[in-house]
Amino acid sequence: MSSEERNAERQHGRDYHDPPPAPLLDMGELKQWSFYRASIAEFIATFLFLFFAVSIVVNYKEPNYTDQCSRVGYLGIAWAYGGMIFVLVYCTSGISGGHLNPAVTFGMLVARKMSLIRAAAYMVAQCLGATLGVLFVFAFMYADEQQNSDGVVNVVSRNYSKGAGLGVEFVGTFVLVYTVFSATDPKRNARDSHVPVLAPLPIGFAVFVVHLATIPITGTGINPARSLATNLIYRGTAEAMDDLVRSSLTSSIHVNSYYPFAFQRNINMWRCNGNQHIFRMAVCLTSICCHYGEQWIFWAGPFLGALAAAVYHKYILRAGAVKTLKSFRALGSFGSQPPV
């Protein structure tokens, strides 16, 4: 934008500048180093986020019930997630925007703040980084209690229905993405320039509050990359094989409770022979197939929440729909000549 256009906006009361909508397909980005640099930043940031966040959840399950100070609890887990988001968004916001979440990236795509190619690259980098981070945690934690998937993998609690889980993920992601839009809104920054606002801080607090509210319900997904990575790497082998045995026996008339336990005992004997990690990797796909039933909740909920937040912020709060309608009416009234 030229200096004359900026002066004209100031005369009309606009002291901020909205960037133009990003093109849907911008093939020129593939030739720019900044595109790959931003994707790498998203990969590393998501890797660090999942590594430290899942490590805290795993260590929280350490079987030391006598010393309550060694257990961080829900409050500590929520602080850990919010704090890591604050730090990593602060570090990467100037490079990639600091999304660390496919839902946030999808919201930015809906708001036309990034191209489809960049959004796809971000989502792939985020999922790969999250998977590698959880894999590192899995490789470094050897205790059976720490390798159990309870609390690590996102599942809907038994006390709640899948509809409730979907609603929780929708609302939680809406709060997160809405906070991201508000914290990075150029109009808000210009209007409230006298108030020092650090954008990563409210985003981290939003993650903290959402975790406090939703950990007992779904384990707090609001991040499809996190849900995918933990389900892919950290789903317990025993749970997967138990479900596989039960599903294969449902059509038999002579199903009883002895066979699964005998099968599980043979599995445990095989695992004790130094083949635990090989065995877990071998049945990783089986684990996914056995537990795919609820994974759609942790993808549909966040993406719908991000869509709603983007539409609410862009077309209602920023009156994007009204401005577009007025521009169409003005063109219709004055023909091809813009109003003076």
N, C-alpha and C positions, 0 to 999 in steps of 0.2 A: 504494500500500500504506500502511495506517495505521501509526501508531507502535506500537499494541498488537500488530499482526501482526509487525512487525519485532522487537519485544522477545520475542515467542514464538519466532521463528526463532533468535534469539541463545541463548535458553534451551535449545533443541534442538541447539545446536552449529553453526548456520548463520550465518556472519558475512558473507554475501553475498546479493545479491538478483538472481535471474534475471528479466529482463523477460518479460512474457507473450507467447505466440506471436502474431505478427502475423496479422491476418485475410487470407484469400486474396484477396478482392476488397474493397478499402476505397475506395468511391467518394467518401467525404468528403475524401480527400487531394487530389482535384482542385480543391477550393475553398480549399486552404491555400497561402499563399505559400511556405512552407518546402519544399513539394514541388517547385515550379518552381525555387526557389533551389538546391536540391540537384542537380536535373537540369542546371542551368546550370553549377554547379561541376564536375560530372562531365565536361561538354562541354569546358570550358576546360582542366581538368587533363589530360584525354586529348589534347587538341590540343597542349599544351605538351610532354607526354611524347613524343609521336610526332615532333614537330618537332625537338627536340634529339637524341633517340635516333637517328632516321634520318639526321640531319645528320652525326652522328659516324660512322655506318657508311659514308655516302657519302664523307666526307672521308678515311676510312681507305683507300679505293680510289684515292686520288690517285696518279698514276703517277710517284712520286718514289722510285725504288728505290735511289738512292745514299745518301740520308739516312735511316737506319733510325729515327732519333729522331722523324721526322715521321709514323711509322706507329704507331698506338696498339695494334694487334693485338687478339687475342681478349680479353686481359686488360683492356685499356682499354675495349673495347666492353661487357664485362660490368660493369665499374665504372660506366660511364656509365648503363646501364640500372638497375642497383641504386641508384645515387645519385639519379637522377631519381625513382624510385619512393619512396625515402625522403623526399625533399623535398616531393613533391606529396601523398603520403599524410599527411605531417605538416601540410600547409597545409589540406587539405580534409577530414580525418577528422572534425572537429567540425561540418561542414556536411552532408556526404553520406555519410560513412563512408570516403571515399577509396578507392573500388573501382578505378576506371580500367581495368576489365577485365570483360567480360561473363561470364567464367568465375567470377570472384569473386562477382559479383552473383548468378549462378545458384546458387552454393553457399549464399549467404545466404538465397535464396528457399527452397531445400530445407530449410534449418534453421529456417524459419519466423521469420526475423529481419526480413523485409520482405514487403510485399504484392506480388501479381503485377503490379499496375498500376505501382507504383514500380519494380519490377525491369525491366519492359518499357521504361519511360521512361529508366531508367539505360542500358540496352543501346543504345537508339536514340541517346541523347546521346553515348555512348562511341564508337559507330561513326562518327557524323557528325564528332565532334571528331578522331578518328584520321584520317579521310579528309581533312579540312581541313589537318591538320598535315603529312601527307605531301604534299599538293598544294602547300603553301607551300615545302617543301624542293625539290620538283620544279621549281617556278617560279624559284627562286633559283639553282639549280645548272645551269649552261649547258654545261659540258664534256661531251663524249660519254662519256668514261670515268666521269664522275660520274652520268650519266643511265642508265648500264647497270644492269640489275636484279640483277646478280650480288651476292649477299650481302644484298640489301635484301628481296627477296621470299622468303618461307618455302617451301622445297622440300626434299624428302628427298634426301640425298646419294646419288650413284650407287653408293656402296659399301654402302648399306643398303637393305633392302626397305621397302615401305610399312607392313608390319606392325611393323617396328622403329621407324619414324617415329611410328606411332600409339602404340606403347608408351612411347616417350620423351616424347611430348606428355602422355600420361596421367600418368606418374610425375612429370614436372616440374610440372604443374599441381596434382597432389595435394600436393606439397611446399609450393607457394606457398599454396594455400587452407588447408591444415592449419596453416601458420604464422600465417595471418591469424586463424583461429579461436583458436589458442592465445594469440596476443598480445592478443586482445581478450576473452578469457574472464573474466567477472566473478569466478568462483570462484578462478581462478589469481591474479588481481590482489589479491583479499582474503587469500588464503593466503600469498602472497609479497609482502605489502605492505612488508616491510622491505627488499626488493630493488627499487631504482628501475628500472623497466622502461619504456622508451620504445617503444611499440608499432610505430611506423614503422621503427625500426631493424632488428629481426629480419626484418621483411617485405622491406626493401631488401636485406639480406644473403641472404635466400632467393632473390630474383631474381638476385642476383650469382652465387651458386653454381650455380643451374640453368643460367644462360647459359654459364658455363665448361664445364659438362658436356655441353651439348646443341647449342652453336653448330656444331660440326663435323658434326652429324647432320642437323638440320632447320633450322638457323639460329635455333633457339629461338623457337617460336611462343608457346605457353602464354597467348596473348591473342588471341582471335578477331578483335577489332577491329583489332589491328595487322596480322594476316594479311590481313584483308579490304582494308584501306586500301592496303597496299603492293601487293597484287595488282591492285587497281583502278586505281591511279595510276601505279605505278612499273614495271609490266611492260614490258620493252623492246619497242618497235615492230618492230624487226628480227626478234626472236624470234617475235612473234605472226604476222607476215606469212610468215616462213619456214615455220612450222608450218601455216599456212593453205594455202600453196602445196603443201607436201608432202602434206597430207591430200587435196587436190583432185586430185593426180596419182597417188594410190595405185591407182586403178582403171584407169589407162591402161597399155597394154602398152609404150609407147615412152617410159617414164620414164627420164630420164638426169640426170646431175648438172649439166648446163649450164643448163637452164632456170631452176632456182631462183636461181642466181647472176646470170643475166641479169636476172631479175625484181628481185632485190635491188639490182642496179646502177641500174635505172630508179628504184626507190624512193629510193635515196640521192641521185640527181640531182634528184628532185622536192623532197626535203627541203632541199637546199642552196639553194633559191630563196627562202629566208625563210619557209617553210611548215612548219617542223619541229614547232612546238607545236600548230598546227592539225591537222597530220597525226596526231600522237600522240593527240590527243583524239578524232579521227574513228575511229581503230581501237581505242579503249579497250575497247569491248564485244567486238570481235573477239579482243582479248588475253585477256579473261576466258573467253570460250568455248573458246579454244585451250588454256587452262591450268587449267581447272576440275577436272581429274582428281585432283589431290592436295589440293585445298582442303578436302575433307571431313575429311581427317586433322587439320587445324588448327582444326576446329570440334568434331568428335566427341571427339578426344583430350582437349582442355581441359574440355569439359563433363562427360565421364565421370570425369575426375580430380577435378573439383570436386564431383561427386555422391558419389564415394567418400570424399572428405575430410569432407564434411558428415555423411554417415552414420556414419563412423568416430568423429568427434569427438562428435556429439550422442548417438548411440545406444549407443556402446561405451565411450568414455572417460568421458562424463558419465552413462552408464548410463540414458539416456532410455528405452530399451526395457524395462529391468528395472523402472524406476519406474512406467511405464505398466502393466506386467503386474501389479505389486503393487497398484496402485490398483484395477484391475479385479477382482482376487481379493478385495480388501477390501470392495468394493461388493457382490460376490456373497455374501460371508459374512455381512455385516450388513444386507443388503437395501438399502433406500433411505436408512437412517441411516448416516452416516459413523462410523467407529470413534472411540471416545473415548480 
